[in-house]
Amino acid sequence: MENKKSKNTVDKNKKNFGVITREWKKGDLVKVMDFDITGLPSPYYGVVLGDGDKEQMKIFPCLSIYSLSDARSLIAEVYKLELISAAR
């Protein structure tokens, strides 16, 4: 009986954050959370252009992003991206 109670307690304590995963698509509007040299956040918005570097031994995957504030193409690591609006 004790195992059943502990299992119910664990189920009640689980949090469902509703995280949905999907592949990045060209045209996705993203917020890039970058940091300046002092460690302060300097986010900017951009549009996904496609895959970044095609290196074989890349530890952190990256994407090519068109920065809306700078009007230039930049490379950003995927962990810095937040999806704002998905492309169709």
N, C-alpha and C positions, 0 to 999 in steps of 0.2 A: 504494500500500500504506500510505503514511503516513496518509492520510485515514481509512482503515478503523480503524487503531489509535487515532487520536485520538477517533473516534466511539465506539469501545468504551469508552475511558477515561471519556468524558463520560457514557455510559449507566451505568457502574458507580458514578459519583460522584453520580448523581441520587438524591435522597431522596424516598421516598414516605411522606408523612405521613398519608395516608388521610383527607383533609379531605372532608367531605360537606356540601353546601350544600342548604338548603331554605328555604322561606318560613316566617316566624314565624306561629304559629297562636294563637288565643285559648286560654288555658288552659295554655300552656307554662310550666313552672317554670324560672326563670332566676336566675342570679347576676349582680347588677349591680355592676361594679367602679367605684365612685365614689371621689373623692379629696376630703379635707377642705381647709381653707384653708392648712394647713401643707404640703400635698403628700403626706401619708401616705394610704395606701389605706384606705377604709372601705367594704368590700363589704357588700351586703345582698341578701336573697333576695326574689323577688317572682313574681307571676303576670302573664302578658301579658293585657291587657284588649282591646287592639286598636291601631289606628293612632293616632298622637299628633296633632300639628298637621297640618292640611290645607293648609298654605301652598304656593303654587305654586313659589316660588323657594327651597325648603329645600335647603341644601347637604348637611347631614347628616340622613339619615332618622331618625325617632324613633318610639318606641312608648309607649303608655300602659301603665304597670306598677302593679299593686297591691302595695305594699310590705308584706311580712308582719311586719316589725319595727315599722313606724309605723302600720299599719292605715289607710293613705290612698293615694290614687291619685297617682302621680308620672309625669312625662315623662322618658324616658331615651333617649339616643342609642343606635343599634343597635350601634355599635362597642364600647360598654361592656358588652354582654350576652354571657353564656356560658350555653348550654343545659344544664340539669341533667336535666330530664325532659320528654320531648315529650308533647304532648296527642294524644289519638286522633282 
